[in-house]
Amino acid sequence: MFKYRFFKTALLAVSLSLSTVACSENNKGNIMPPHAYVSVEESPETFKKNNEGIKQYWSFDDNPLNIGSLGVTFYKLRFPSDNYATVTFTYPDVPSFTIQNVSSTSGFYSHDRPERGIESSAVRFFIENAQGSYGVTKKDAYVAMQKLFKQLEEQGWQDDHRIDDPRISVQDSYTYGTSENVSDNFINYQYPLTLDQFKKLPSLQFWDLRNGNDVFLDITMQYNFEEEINNYVYMISLDFMSEQSFLNSYVEYENPDDTMETLFTKAYPDLPTSRLYAETQALETGLKIQQDQPDYTLPLVLEKTGIDTSKFVSIDPYKITYEEFMQRKEAGEDMTPYYENKTKPNKPEITSQARGRCLAGQPCPKSGYWRTFANADSRAYFKQGDIMPDYPNNQWGQVIWQFEGKKG
């Protein structure tokens, strides 16, 4: 099942103390800040070469992911509070940009997927005012965040409307995201926040973005009021992710043999109810659901599972609430009439782009030997067009057949 996104609050707990920063701001002086260069299209060795001049701030940690894995290399650069860094960050097919007042940056490189380079990179920085102080007013922070959002919009970043999010307008996202009666507090970053609205945001606020369909960015804003300087200190975290890393953060890995594609395929049919839950809350808040609002394709999911998420099927929130739907479904009622534009309950659509995988009940895409984790003795030869067998009530959930070749 998909994880809740509030795991990011735990990441912020290990960051530098805001009070420490506030107290040490007068020690900055005229020291030239270190400059780090972070690119996700590189190995740890290239990263070290590009940042040879600041190696005193490095730390690297090699860890195995699990049995049979080549493991990952985690990296971190942490800078002293009296000399925060400037970081130039680049991502494939996305314009680079430079961030100042960076307290730390971290990420990881998977040796199983060297072609992806650094898959996840977090950059944490502090907002400063025109005088170079980290003690700022809410207006200072508002101006800084508006500048950041404008830069991201000019570079092609979009709001990341995810398949379990309610289908509401940009304008309604503020009402929804700031309501006490909803489970999510994510606002569309392109919503034109006024200064008064910005001042009312909670001390921990999130925005979700994407560039294209395979580069993701989570922005976290956290602030505290520091009495000793009679002002606010704002820390911003930019968490960049590849599609693989993005998907891994949403599914629970419980067994060594779990893969993103098996877990995603298992969770996918349940996601319409997750969206119905959010949309029921939106309707109760007095908002309108935009049922023609499109979803988008996740290329890696389409490649690995054959599921085209742009064809995601929702449950009509105007016909039934989440609570009523779940009660009637658990009572055994056929809920097909409540799925939008669907004659059968929501099943992942298999396309011709599925490579080496086939769901039970679907025609075999090519002749050869196939196997499934759902049955230890499942390996068998199937001809193209054969209907792939199902194994009901197995511990893996939905049965996925994997191609092993044309020879026995």
PyMOL commands that set and color helices and strands:
alter all, ss='L'
color gray80, all
select helices_A, chain A and resi 5-12+18-27+44-50+52-57+114-116+138-154+170-177+195-199+243-248+260-284+299-305+309-311+322-330+336-338
alter helices_A, ss='H'
color red, helices_A
select strands_A, chain A and resi 35-39+58-63+72-78+85-91+94-110+118-126+158-159+204-211+215-226+231-242+357-359+368-371+380-382+400-405
alter strands_A, ss='S'
color yellow, strands_A
deselect
rebuild
show_as cartoon
